[in-house]
Amino acid sequence: MSNPVFNNSAIFGEPKRARTNQGAAGTIQQNPAYGTPPQQAQYGSYGAQAADAATLDAMYNAPTATSADTKRLTYDDVIIKTGGLLALLVVVGAASWQLVDTMPFLWIGGAIVGLVLGLVNAFKKSPSPALIVAYTIAQGAFLGGISAFYNTQWNGVVVQAVLATVTTFAAALFLFKSGKVRVTPKFTRWLIIAMVGYLAFSLVNLLLTMTGVLDGWGMREGGLGIIVGLVAVGLAAASLIVDFDSIKRGVEAGVPAKFAWSAAFGLMVTLIWLYLEFLRLFAILQGND
């Protein structure tokens, strides 16, 4: 064996050969210092030891196990699952777009089911691929219907929103990978505060529009609506950077590979939010022309 650890080991080292002396009568005499010759069972035991040593030597010289071999989270897992979910979202969205006139309840039901499944998946400690796929299907039905509605009212906003979402995703990934934007505790704390404030504003605005106090989109119209839309887009982009950092820490910590579904789900939620904000922002901008 070439492994010095085995060569220097009393267990795996080469056995010493028994020395013999030639007697006057020409017979071979055993050197008593080495005891009796090994029996058949002893030779068998040595063979097993040699085989075990060879196996361990091969294992020692084998390539180091990768994260995929040890069933740990990898970037490839996250990319594949996120790409698959996005493809499913687009296919279902395209079908919902075509059925928006004949089945208008489809995208409304998708919004409700998507909201419920989103909350369920968000609070589950262990990811459920079936529920995440179901969430994607429901959101696809919702996005297809609402995109068709927006495109009818404001022609071209869907293409603009899609391009803006892809561009923002790429820019956020570049900023994160380059280290120009780092996720620090202070960054995360301010993002949470800003998101809570935006959520409170959105709930108040929704309540005022539903009760008839404000018309149309309420405070999401005109100049104020544009400002709020830009703030929302900025929050969604910052959330993407936090998502990237969470995935990076998960890969470095060696979490189980099944949590690639959680990472893909988190990215899907942020991307859908970002797309909806761009959709509304471009509609406001086009309405002000």
C-alpha positions as CSV (number, residue, x, y, z in Angstrom):
1,M,0.0,0.0,0.0
2,S,1.2,3.5,-0.8
3,N,-0.6,5.2,2.0
4,P,2.0,6.0,4.7
5,V,-0.7,5.8,7.4
6,F,-1.3,2.2,6.6
7,N,2.3,1.3,6.1
8,N,3.3,2.7,9.5
9,S,0.4,1.0,11.3
10,A,0.9,-2.1,13.3
11,I,-2.5,-3.3,12.1
12,F,-2.2,-2.7,8.3
13,G,1.6,-3.0,7.9
14,E,3.3,-5.9,6.1
15,P,3.6,-9.1,8.3
16,K,7.1,-10.2,9.1
17,R,8.3,-13.4,7.5
18,A,9.5,-16.3,9.8
19,R,13.2,-16.7,9.6
20,T,14.6,-20.3,9.1
21,N,18.0,-21.9,9.7
22,Q,19.5,-24.6,7.6
23,G,20.3,-27.6,9.9
24,A,23.3,-29.9,9.5
25,A,21.0,-32.6,8.1
26,G,19.6,-30.1,5.5
27,T,16.2,-29.8,7.2
28,I,14.5,-26.5,7.7
29,Q,14.3,-25.6,11.4
30,Q,11.8,-23.1,12.7
31,N,13.1,-20.0,14.5
32,P,11.4,-20.3,17.9
33,A,11.3,-16.6,18.3
34,Y,8.5,-16.4,15.7
35,G,6.3,-19.1,17.1
36,T,4.5,-21.7,15.1
37,P,3.6,-21.3,11.5
38,P,0.2,-19.8,10.9
39,Q,-2.6,-22.2,10.3
40,Q,-5.2,-22.1,7.4
41,A,-7.6,-20.0,9.4
42,Q,-4.9,-17.5,10.1
43,Y,-4.1,-17.1,6.4
44,G,-7.8,-16.6,5.8
45,S,-7.9,-13.9,8.4
46,Y,-4.9,-12.1,6.9
47,G,-6.5,-12.2,3.5
48,A,-9.6,-10.5,4.9
49,Q,-7.4,-7.9,6.6
50,A,-5.5,-7.2,3.3
51,A,-8.8,-6.9,1.5
52,D,-10.1,-4.4,4.1
53,A,-6.9,-2.5,3.9
54,A,-7.1,-2.3,0.1
55,T,-10.7,-1.0,0.3
56,L,-9.8,1.6,2.9
57,D,-6.8,2.6,0.7
58,A,-9.1,3.1,-2.3
59,M,-11.5,5.1,-0.2
60,Y,-8.7,7.3,1.0
61,N,-7.5,8.0,-2.5
62,A,-11.0,8.6,-3.9
63,P,-12.2,12.1,-4.7
64,T,-13.7,14.1,-1.9
65,A,-17.5,13.7,-1.6
66,T,-19.5,16.7,-3.0
67,S,-22.6,18.3,-1.6
68,A,-24.7,16.4,-4.1
69,D,-23.1,13.1,-2.8
70,T,-23.9,13.9,0.8
71,K,-27.5,15.1,-0.1
72,R,-26.8,18.7,0.9
73,L,-28.2,21.8,-0.6
74,T,-26.4,23.1,-3.7
75,Y,-26.9,26.1,-6.0
76,D,-27.8,23.7,-8.8
77,D,-30.7,22.3,-6.8
78,V,-32.1,25.8,-6.2
79,I,-31.6,26.8,-9.9
80,I,-33.3,23.7,-11.3
81,K,-36.3,23.9,-8.9
82,T,-36.8,27.6,-9.4
83,G,-36.5,27.3,-13.1
84,G,-39.0,24.5,-13.1
85,L,-41.5,26.4,-11.0
86,L,-41.1,29.5,-13.2
87,A,-41.8,27.4,-16.3
88,L,-44.9,26.0,-14.7
89,L,-46.0,29.4,-13.7
90,V,-45.7,30.7,-17.3
91,V,-47.6,27.7,-18.8
92,V,-50.5,28.0,-16.4
93,G,-50.5,31.8,-16.7
94,A,-50.7,31.6,-20.5
95,A,-53.6,29.1,-20.2
96,S,-55.4,31.4,-17.7
97,W,-54.9,34.4,-20.0
98,Q,-56.7,32.5,-22.8
99,L,-59.6,31.5,-20.5
100,V,-60.1,34.9,-18.8
101,D,-63.2,35.8,-20.9
102,T,-64.9,32.4,-20.6
103,M,-63.8,31.6,-17.0
104,P,-63.2,34.9,-15.2
105,F,-63.6,33.1,-11.8
106,L,-60.4,31.1,-12.5
107,W,-58.0,33.9,-11.7
108,I,-60.0,35.1,-8.8
109,G,-60.0,31.7,-7.3
110,G,-56.3,31.4,-8.1
111,A,-55.6,34.6,-6.1
112,I,-57.5,33.2,-3.0
113,V,-56.0,29.7,-3.2
114,G,-52.5,31.1,-3.9
115,L,-52.8,33.4,-0.8
116,V,-53.8,30.5,1.5
117,L,-51.1,28.1,0.1
118,G,-48.5,30.8,0.3
119,L,-49.2,31.3,4.1
120,V,-49.2,27.5,4.6
121,N,-45.9,27.0,2.9
122,A,-44.4,30.0,4.6
123,F,-45.1,28.6,8.1
124,K,-44.2,25.0,7.4
125,K,-40.9,23.9,9.0
126,S,-40.3,21.2,6.4
127,P,-41.0,22.1,2.7
128,S,-43.7,20.2,0.9
129,P,-43.0,20.0,-2.9
130,A,-46.7,19.2,-3.6
131,L,-47.9,22.3,-1.8
132,I,-45.3,24.5,-3.4
133,V,-46.2,23.2,-6.9
134,A,-49.9,23.7,-6.0
135,Y,-49.1,27.3,-5.0
136,T,-47.3,27.9,-8.3
137,I,-50.3,26.6,-10.3
138,A,-52.7,28.8,-8.3
139,Q,-50.5,31.9,-8.8
140,G,-50.1,31.1,-12.4
141,A,-53.9,31.2,-12.8
142,F,-54.1,34.5,-10.9
143,L,-51.2,36.2,-12.8
144,G,-52.6,35.1,-16.2
145,G,-56.0,36.6,-15.5
146,I,-54.8,39.8,-14.0
147,S,-52.2,40.3,-16.7
148,A,-54.9,39.9,-19.3
149,F,-57.0,42.5,-17.5
150,Y,-54.1,45.0,-17.3
151,N,-53.1,44.5,-20.9
152,T,-56.6,45.2,-22.0
153,Q,-56.8,48.5,-20.1
154,W,-53.1,49.6,-20.6
155,N,-51.7,47.9,-23.7
156,G,-48.1,46.8,-23.5
157,V,-47.7,47.0,-19.7
158,V,-47.3,43.2,-19.3
159,V,-44.3,43.1,-21.6
160,Q,-42.8,46.1,-19.8
161,A,-43.4,44.5,-16.4
162,V,-41.9,41.1,-17.4
163,L,-38.7,42.8,-18.8
164,A,-38.4,45.0,-15.8
165,T,-38.7,42.0,-13.5
166,V,-36.1,40.1,-15.3
167,T,-33.8,43.1,-15.4
168,T,-34.2,43.8,-11.7
169,F,-33.6,40.2,-10.8
170,A,-30.3,40.2,-12.8
171,A,-29.2,43.5,-11.3
172,A,-29.9,42.3,-7.7
173,L,-28.0,39.1,-8.4
174,F,-25.0,41.1,-9.8
175,L,-25.0,43.5,-6.9
176,F,-25.0,40.6,-4.4
177,K,-22.4,38.6,-6.2
178,S,-20.1,41.6,-6.6
179,G,-20.3,42.4,-2.9
180,K,-21.5,46.0,-3.6
181,V,-24.5,45.3,-1.5
182,R,-24.0,43.2,1.7
183,V,-26.8,41.8,3.9
184,T,-26.0,43.1,7.4
185,P,-28.2,43.0,10.5
186,K,-28.8,46.7,10.0
187,F,-29.8,46.2,6.4
188,T,-32.2,43.4,7.3
189,R,-33.7,45.4,10.2
190,W,-34.4,48.5,8.1
191,L,-35.9,46.3,5.3
192,I,-38.3,44.6,7.8
193,I,-39.4,48.0,9.2
194,A,-40.0,49.3,5.7
195,M,-41.9,46.3,4.6
196,V,-44.2,46.4,7.7
197,G,-44.8,50.1,6.9
198,Y,-45.6,49.3,3.3
199,L,-48.0,46.5,4.3
200,A,-49.8,48.8,6.8
201,F,-50.2,51.5,4.0
202,S,-51.5,48.9,1.6
203,L,-54.1,47.6,4.1
204,V,-55.3,51.1,4.9
205,N,-55.5,52.0,1.2
206,L,-57.5,48.8,0.5
207,L,-59.9,49.5,3.4
208,L,-60.5,53.0,2.2
209,T,-61.2,51.9,-1.4
210,M,-63.5,49.1,-0.4
211,T,-65.6,51.3,1.9
212,G,-65.9,53.9,-0.9
213,V,-63.9,56.6,0.9
214,L,-61.5,56.7,-2.0
215,D,-62.1,55.9,-5.6
216,G,-60.1,53.8,-8.0
217,W,-56.8,52.8,-6.6
218,G,-57.1,55.2,-3.8
219,M,-53.7,56.6,-2.7
220,R,-52.0,54.5,-5.4
221,E,-52.8,56.9,-8.2
222,G,-51.1,60.0,-9.6
223,G,-47.8,61.3,-8.2
224,L,-48.2,59.6,-4.9
225,G,-49.0,56.3,-6.5
226,I,-45.8,56.5,-8.6
227,I,-43.7,57.2,-5.5
228,V,-45.3,54.4,-3.6
229,G,-44.8,52.1,-6.6
230,L,-41.1,52.9,-6.8
231,V,-40.7,52.3,-3.0
232,A,-42.4,48.9,-3.4
233,V,-40.2,48.0,-6.3
234,G,-37.1,48.9,-4.2
235,L,-38.4,46.8,-1.3
236,A,-38.9,43.8,-3.5
237,A,-35.5,44.2,-5.1
238,A,-33.9,44.4,-1.6
239,S,-35.9,41.3,-0.6
240,L,-34.3,39.4,-3.6
241,I,-30.8,40.3,-2.2
242,V,-31.8,38.9,1.2
243,D,-33.1,35.8,-0.5
244,F,-29.8,35.3,-2.3
245,D,-27.9,35.7,1.0
246,S,-30.2,33.2,2.7
247,I,-29.5,30.6,0.0
248,K,-25.8,31.3,0.2
249,R,-25.8,30.7,4.0
250,G,-27.9,27.5,3.5
251,V,-25.4,26.1,1.0
252,E,-22.4,27.0,3.2
253,A,-24.1,25.5,6.3
254,G,-24.8,22.2,4.4
255,V,-28.5,22.1,5.1
256,P,-30.4,19.1,3.6
257,A,-31.1,19.2,-0.1
258,K,-34.8,19.2,0.4
259,F,-34.7,22.8,1.4
260,A,-34.0,23.7,-2.2
261,W,-37.8,23.7,-2.4
262,S,-38.0,26.3,0.3
263,A,-35.4,28.5,-1.5
264,A,-37.3,28.2,-4.8
265,F,-40.5,29.0,-3.1
266,G,-39.0,32.1,-1.4
267,L,-37.7,33.3,-4.8
268,M,-41.1,32.7,-6.4
269,V,-42.9,34.8,-3.8
270,T,-40.5,37.7,-4.2
271,L,-40.5,37.6,-8.0
272,I,-44.4,37.5,-8.2
273,W,-44.5,40.5,-5.8
274,L,-42.0,42.4,-7.9
275,Y,-43.9,41.6,-11.2
276,L,-47.2,42.8,-9.7
277,E,-45.6,46.1,-8.5
278,F,-44.1,46.7,-11.9
279,L,-47.4,45.9,-13.5
280,R,-49.2,48.5,-11.4
281,L,-46.5,51.1,-11.7
282,F,-46.4,51.0,-15.5
283,A,-50.2,51.2,-15.6
284,I,-50.1,54.3,-13.4
285,L,-47.4,55.8,-15.6
286,Q,-49.4,55.1,-18.8
287,G,-52.6,56.4,-17.2
288,N,-50.8,59.7,-16.5
289,D,-49.7,60.2,-20.1
